Amino acid sequence: MKTLTLREKVGNRIRLLRKSHNHSQEFLSEKINVSKDRISKTERGIAFINDELLDGLCKFYNVKESYFFTFNKTIDNLDRSTAIENINAELAELSIRKLNKIEQIIKIIKA
């Protein structure tokens, strides 16, 4: 398994946050006055987050700067609503086959 660079980790955090709110890159771009291209490159780990993007994201999503640089958090360390948003963002990217498997796992856990 490939080790992610810091740029990629930060980009993943941005993408997860944006998708957990069901926002497109274009929508976010308009709201924080940063180009869609800049958001895309940062999310993909091609460009590192700059001050303008960091400030805009923090203000718009009401998160601290440390959110983008804190990794390996467990659900125990997150509040319930953030954990649910993060899980929903991940689920939104899965195939129906994988979603069916997850549904089966949830039923087993709840039993």
C-alpha positions in Angstrom: 0.0 0.0 0.0 1.3 3.4 -1.0 2.1 5.9 1.7 0.3 9.1 1.1 2.3 12.4 1.0 1.2 15.3 3.2 -0.2 17.0 0.1 -2.4 14.0 -0.6 -3.5 13.6 3.0 -4.5 17.3 3.2 -6.3 16.9 -0.1 -8.2 13.9 1.1 -9.3 15.9 4.2 -10.6 18.7 2.0 -12.4 16.3 -0.3 -14.0 14.4 2.6 -15.2 17.7 4.2 -16.6 19.0 0.9 -18.4 15.8 0.0 -19.8 15.3 3.5 -21.7 18.6 2.9 -22.7 17.4 -0.6 -20.9 20.4 -2.2 -19.3 20.4 -5.6 -16.0 21.9 -6.3 -17.7 24.5 -8.4 -20.1 25.4 -5.6 -17.2 25.6 -3.0 -15.2 27.7 -5.5 -17.9 30.3 -5.7 -18.5 30.4 -2.0 -14.9 30.9 -0.9 -13.7 32.8 -4.0 -10.9 30.3 -4.9 -10.7 28.8 -8.4 -12.2 25.4 -9.0 -8.9 24.3 -10.6 -7.0 25.2 -7.3 -9.5 23.2 -5.2 -9.2 20.2 -7.6 -5.4 20.3 -7.7 -5.2 20.5 -3.9 -7.7 17.7 -3.4 -5.7 15.5 -5.7 -2.5 16.2 -3.9 -1.0 18.0 -6.9 -0.8 21.4 -5.2 -0.4 22.0 -1.5 -3.0 24.0 0.3 -2.3 27.8 0.3 -3.3 30.5 2.8 -6.2 31.7 0.7 -7.8 28.2 0.4 -7.1 27.3 4.0 -8.7 30.5 5.3 -11.7 30.1 3.0 -12.3 26.5 4.0 -12.0 27.2 7.7 -14.4 30.1 7.6 -17.0 28.4 5.3 -17.0 25.1 7.1 -16.4 26.5 10.5 -13.4 24.2 11.2 -10.0 25.0 12.7 -6.9 24.9 10.6 -5.7 21.8 12.5 -8.6 19.8 10.9 -6.7 19.6 7.7 -3.4 18.5 9.3 -4.8 16.0 11.8 -4.7 12.4 10.7 -5.5 9.0 12.1 -8.4 10.2 14.2 -10.7 7.4 15.3 -14.5 7.7 15.5 -14.0 7.7 19.3 -12.3 11.1 19.0 -14.9 12.6 16.7 -18.3 13.9 17.6 -21.2 11.8 16.4 -22.4 14.1 13.7 -18.9 14.5 12.2 -18.4 10.7 12.2 -21.8 10.2 10.4 -20.9 12.9 7.8 -17.5 11.2 7.2 -19.0 7.8 6.8 -21.7 9.1 4.5 -19.1 10.8 2.3 -17.2 7.5 2.1 -20.3 5.5 1.3 -21.3 7.8 -1.5 -18.3 6.6 -3.5 -19.0 2.9 -3.2 -20.6 0.6 -5.7 -24.0 -1.0 -5.0 -22.3 -4.3 -4.5 -20.1 -2.9 -1.7 -23.0 -1.0 -0.2 -25.0 -4.3 0.0 -22.1 -5.9 1.9 -21.9 -3.1 4.3 -25.6 -3.3 4.9 -25.2 -7.0 5.8 -22.3 -6.1 8.2 -24.4 -3.5 9.9 -27.2 -6.0 10.4 -24.8 -8.5 12.0 -23.4 -5.8 14.3 -26.9 -4.7 15.4 -28.0 -8.3 16.1 
